[in-house]
Amino acid sequence: MALPVREQIRYWGIAAVVLLLTLWFLGDVLLPFLVGGAIAYFLDPVADRLERLGLSRASSTAVITLVMVLIVVLLVLAVIPTLVNQTVALVNAAPEISKNLQTFLTDRFPELTDETSILRKTLADIAGFIQSKGATLAQGIVSSAMSVLSAVIFIIVVPVVAFYMLLDWDRMVARIDELLPRDHAPVVRRLAGEIDRVLAGFVRGQLSVCVVLGTYYSVALMLAGLDFGLVVGATAGAITFIPYVGAIIGGVLAIGLALFQFWGDWVSIGIVAAIFAAGQFIEGNILTPKLVGKSVGLHPIWLLLALSAFGSLFGFVGMLVAVPVAASIGVLTRFAAERYTDSLLYRGIAGRSLEDEA
């Protein structure tokens, strides 16, 4: 005999509270394991395909690991040095850019020289706010988990966790399936399959969009002659998964740098703006429909809410789990709506009478 609904809700509620408390207190400790698990989840379909080609699970995992190591080595040798150099150069050029901005504004807005003007006070307040936040950020970076020791541990633990989880993925899924409540196992399997479809369709597709757009922006901006084009393109591509934010930040940064570098050369500035306009057109009309699709059920507003809420509560770990949680809640909400429309609460006595007559 199954447990009463009230008892089941109590047990599932306790499990949810334990999970949230674990994320709250052990977020930094769990971070490399969550990242490693995410990598294993993304690569599991590749391992499954290699198995269908005749390789064993161990051989498939070894092949994937070797390919990933080769990709990382190529990135370290070819891309990362240029990216680091451009980032350092951009940081070093920040004072000169700020000075040029001040000169540009005072030439075109003489009222800024008046210390009592509202515009000058506003700009001064904004500058002070940015400076204070920059100092806080720098202090946090120095004193937080991104210390040398933590970074080394992260770099070592993530690949090891990803390797072993990818190797044992099918066995772990089978073991979890054995532990499902027998009365609810078919429903749980169905919901888990829908969550996997939504999550895989969104995350794997969105990562592909990020890589393609990041590569496009970086190459196009460098060909256009924009200084720090690789940094701007990589930044815009990396945060494309956040709806609208990647395009806004990348576009403002690129056009702002283009204004300082090409001031007076409106053709070059227009080319930089056109690169981002074309990127947004390609993303909205080609990449996202083809790689992500419209049936994954994750609305941009819902995703922004999940990222904001979990990021505020649990930090970077919260942002990692925000998308799976958003996908899960979306599937469960649709399931609840489906059950509601089939219930007497929705159909009422008239609906049941019509069904009985039929």
N, C-alpha and C positions, 0 to 999 in steps of 0.2 A: 504493500500500500504506500502510495506516494505521500510525502510530507505535505501538510497544509500549506497553502500559498503564503500565509503570514510567516510561517517558519522558514520557508525558502527565501523570502525577501530578507528576513533577518540575517540568514547565513551569507547571502550574496552581498548584503550591505556591509557586514563585518569584513568580508574579503576585500571590498572596494576601499574601506577605510584603512585596512592594513597596507594595501598597495600605495595609497596616497601618503601615509606616514613613512613608508619605506623610501619613497622618492624624496620626501621632505628632509629626512635625517641622513640618508645615505646617497644623496644625489651625486656628489663629487666622486664617491667610491664606485658607484654604478656606471658612471659615464663611459669608461672604456669598454665595459661589458655590453652596454646598450649599443655603442657604436659598432663593436664587433658583431653583435647579433644582427644589427641592421645590414651590415655588409654581407653576412651569411644569407640573410633573407633575400637580398637582391641577387645574389649569385646562385641561389639554389636552382632556378630554372635552367641556368647554363649547365650546372652539374647534371641535372636530369636529362638534358638533351645529349650530353656526352655519354651518359649511361645508355641511352637508347641507341647510340652509335656503336656500342659494344664495350666501352670502358667500364671498369669497376668503379664503385664510389670513391675508393681511395685514389685510384689513378685519375679520375676526373678532378678530385680536389687538388691533387698534385699539379696537374696541368694548369688549372685555374690559378693556383698560387704562383707558379713560375711566370705565367703571362702577366699577372698583376705586379710581380717584382720587376719584370722587364719594363712595364709601363712606368712604374715609379722611378726606376733608374733613368729612363729617358727624360722624364720630366725634370728630375734633379739636375741632369747634365745640360738640358737644352732650354727649358723654360724658366725654372725657378730662379737661376742666377739673374736673368734679365728682369724678372718680376721684382726681385729684391732690390736690384740696383735702381730701377725706376721708382720704387717706393721710397727708398732713401733719398733719391734726388728730389722727389716731390716734397718730402718733409723738409729738406734743406732749402728748397725754393719757396717754401711757404711765407717767410718774412718778406721776401722781395715781392711776391704776389700780393701780399697784404698792403705793402707800401704803394705798389702800382694802383691797387684798387682805391686807396685813399686819395692819391693824386688825381685819378680819373674822376672820382666823385666830387672833389673840391673844385676841379676845373669846370664841371658841368652844373654843379649846384653850389654857387658861392655862399649861400646861406649857411653851409656847413661850417664856415670859419667863425660864425657867430656862436659863442659858447652857450648862449641862452636859447638857441633854436631848438625846437622840439625834435627835428630830424636828427640833429647831432646827438642830443641826449639819448634818443632811441638807439642809434647805432652804437653809442658808447655802452649802453646797457646790454645790448646784444653781444658786443665784444667781450664785456666782462663775464657774462654768463657762459659763453663758449670757453673762455680762458679757465674759469673755475671748474667747469665740467671736464675740460681737458686735463687739468691737474689731478682731479679726482680719478679719472680714467687711468692716467699714468700710474698713480699710486696703487690703484687696484690691480693693474697688470703686474706690477712688481711684487705685490704682497699676496696675490691670489694663487690659485692652483696652477697657473702657467709658469711656475718656477722651473728651473732647469731639471730638477729631480722629477717633478710631476710630469713634465713633458717627455722625459726619457721613459718613464714608466708607461705613459700613455702610448708612446710609439711602439713599445715592446709588447704590451698586453693586448692591444687591439688586434694585430695580425694573428697572435696565438689564439685568442678567443674566436676570431672569425674562422680560422682554419679548422679548429676542432668542432665548432658548431656546424660548419658546412659539411664536415665529414659525417657527423651524427644527426643531421637535420631530420632525415626520414624516420630514424629510430625515435627521436624526441617527439615528433608529431604523433607517431603511432602510440607511444607511451601516454601522451596526454589524452589521446582518443580513448584509451583503455580506462582512464580515470574519470571520464565523463559520467554524470548521473544517467543511469540506464533509461529512465523514463523520458529524459529530455535530450538524449544523445542525437536523435535525428534532427531535431530543431536546432541544436547547438551546431551540428555539422553544417547544416544549411546556412545559418547565419555566419559562421566562420568562413565558409566559402564565399559568401557575398562580401564580407569585410576584406578578405584576401583579394578578391577581384577589384574592389574599389581602391584599396591601398596600392596594389600593384599597378593598376592602371594609372593612378595619379602620380605616385612617387617615382616609379621607374620612368614613366613618360615625362614627368616634370624635370627629372635629372637630365634626361636626354635633351630637353629644351634648353636647360641651363648650359650644358656643354656646347651645344650648337650655337646658341646666341653669344656665349662668352668668346668662343673662337671667332665668330663673325665680327663682333665688335672690336676685338683686339686686333685682328688682321686688318680690318677696314680702317680703323683709326690710325694704326701705324703707317699704312699706305698713304693715308691722307696727310701724313707728316705731323700729326699731333704729338707733342711731347707727353710722355707718360700714358700713351695710348694703350699699352699692354695692361697697366694697372687699372685704368678706367674700364676697359673691356672686361677684364677678369672680375672686377667688382660688380659691374652691371649684370654679368652672366650668373655670378654666384648667388645673387639675391633675387633673381628673377622668379624663384619659386614663391616669393611673397608677392601677392597680387598688387600690381601697379607700383610698388615701392622700387623694384629694380630699375624699371624704365625711368621713373622720376629722378632717382638719385644719380643713375648713370648719365641720363641726358643733361641734367643741370650741371654735373661735374664736367662733362666733356665740353658742353657749350661754354661754360664759364672759363675753362682753360683755353678754349679756342679764341675767346674774346681777348684775352691777354696776349696770346701768342700771335694771333693774326689780325690784331686791331687795324682796321682800314682795308684789309683784304677780305671783303665780304663774300667773295666766291669760296674761299677756304672755310670760312665760318659756316656758310650755307651747306658745304659738303659735309661737315661734321654733323650739322643738324639733320641733313638728309639721311645720313647713315643710321641715326637712331629712329627717324621716322620710318625708314625702310625696315629696320629691325622689328619695330612694333607691328608693322603690317604683316611681315613674314610670320611673326609669332602668333598673332591673332587669327590669321586666315589660313596658314599652312601648318606650322609646327604643332601648335596646341591641338587643333582638330585631329591631326594625323597621329600624333604621338601620345596625347593624353586622352582625347575623345571627349564627348559631351555627356556620356552616360555614367561617369564615375560618381556623380552625386555629391561632390564637394563644391558648394558655392563659394566664390571668393570671399564674401562677407563672413560666412561661417568659418572659413579657414583663418581669416584675420583675427576673428574673435578667439579662436582656439589658441593661436600662436601668442596673442597678447596675454590671455589669461594664464596659460601654463608657463609662459616665459616669465611673467611677473611672480608667480607662486614658486616655481622650482628652478628658475634660471635657465641655463643652456640645456640642461637635462629635460626641463619641461618643454622646451621648443622641439626637442627630438621626439618626445612622445605625443606632442600635440596633434600631429597629422594622423597617427594611428588611432588616437582617442576620438578625433573628429570623425574619421571614417567609421569607427565602431558605433558612435552615437547616432550618426546618420542612418546606418543600416538598422539599428535597434528602433529608431524613431519610425522608420518606414514600416518595420514589422509590427510595432505597436499600433500604428494607424490602420494597418491591414486587419489586425485582430479586432480593433475597435469597430470598423465598418462591418465586420461579420457578427458583431455582438448584438444582443437585444437592447443594450444601452443606446446604440445608434439606430437600429431598425425599429425598435419598439414592438408593441403587441400587434400593430397592423402589419408590420413586415413579417412577423412569424405566422400570422394568419394566412397571408398571401402565399407563403412558402408551403404551408400545410395543404392549402387548396390545390396547389400545383402538384 
